[in-house]
Amino acid sequence: MSEPPSGFLDLGTTEVGHEAARSALLTARVAGALGGLGLVLSFVALPALALALLAFLVATFAWQRARHLRNIPFAINANHPWVLDTPMGTAEVAIRTSDERWIVLGDVRLKLHTDPLLGDPLVVEQEEPWATVARWPKAPSERLQRWLTVGNTALALRDAVNGHDEDAEEQRRRAAADTDLLDREWPEEEDAIDEGLALSRWLDAARTEK
């Protein structure tokens, strides 16, 4: 697994990663302790050895699951609220690709798509034109959705601590709507002037009659 960019922390090493793997780690520790106890008891009761081996097997599987749960393909810098309650600079989020590259994310939200040719999971921007952000390794859909949820939550918190301007997004949406208005067919300038003069004459006539 590649190291995140300088100044970033792998999300799996933060409190978020510990929280995600907490139940699996607890299971591994309890099973390991029971396995150790069974191993000691096996010196006086041989059947306890089988129970000890079973407990160690459960502990191994639980430990592997904890590693999978902490393997989150995102990283955050020290100014992110998941690291510091009071940031001292700009919070940033990075995403890890299937070829172990890291990409610092801009002003985006993410969604999942599937490569129509290779079938690989693609992380794309949530808004049109749905530009591809990263390619992820193949994994169960539940794990991919969990990664995506964690990533979008990290991005939302990043924007909140950076004072992300929601009005800016609204202005961008309005700008897109204004573009549609520019594409509409409008009357020729001469026709518009003639209609304006006709309306002015009608208003003048109405005032005179009064």
TAURJO-V678545 format. One record per backbone hydrogen bond with DSSP energy under -0.5 kcal/mol. NH is the residue of the N-H (numbers start at 1). CO is the residue of the C=O. Records with the same first field share a line. If there is no record, write none. Layout:
BEGIN
NH = CO, CO
END
This chain:
BEGIN
8 = 5
9 = 76
11 = 74
13 = 10
14 = 11
17 = 11
18 = 14
19 = 15
20 = 16
21 = 17
22 = 19
25 = 21
26 = 22
27 = 23
28 = 24
29 = 25
30 = 26
31 = 27
32 = 28
33 = 29
34 = 30
35 = 31
36 = 32
37 = 33
38 = 34
39 = 35
40 = 36
41 = 37
42 = 38
43 = 40
44 = 41
45 = 41
48 = 45
49 = 46
50 = 46, 47
51 = 47
52 = 48
53 = 49
54 = 50
55 = 51
56 = 52
57 = 53
58 = 54
59 = 55
60 = 56
61 = 57
62 = 58
63 = 59
64 = 60
65 = 61
66 = 62
67 = 63
68 = 64
69 = 65
70 = 66
71 = 67, 68
72 = 70
73 = 71
74 = 72
75 = 94
76 = 9
77 = 92
78 = 7
80 = 77
83 = 80
84 = 80
87 = 85
94 = 75
95 = 103
96 = 73
97 = 101
98 = 135
100 = 97
103 = 95
105 = 93
108 = 106
111 = 124
113 = 122
115 = 120
119 = 115
121 = 136
122 = 113
123 = 134
124 = 111, 122
125 = 131
126 = 109
130 = 127
133 = 123
134 = 123
136 = 121
144 = 140
145 = 141
146 = 142
147 = 143
148 = 144
149 = 145
150 = 146
151 = 147
152 = 148
153 = 149
154 = 150
155 = 151
156 = 152
157 = 153
158 = 154
159 = 155
160 = 156
161 = 157
162 = 158
163 = 160
164 = 159
166 = 164
168 = 165
169 = 165
170 = 166
171 = 167
172 = 168
173 = 169
174 = 170
175 = 171
176 = 172
177 = 173
178 = 174
179 = 175
180 = 176
181 = 177
182 = 178
183 = 179
184 = 180, 181
186 = 184
192 = 188
193 = 189
194 = 190
195 = 191
196 = 192
197 = 193
198 = 194
199 = 195
200 = 196
201 = 197
202 = 198
203 = 199
204 = 200
205 = 201
206 = 202
207 = 203
208 = 204
209 = 205
210 = 206
END
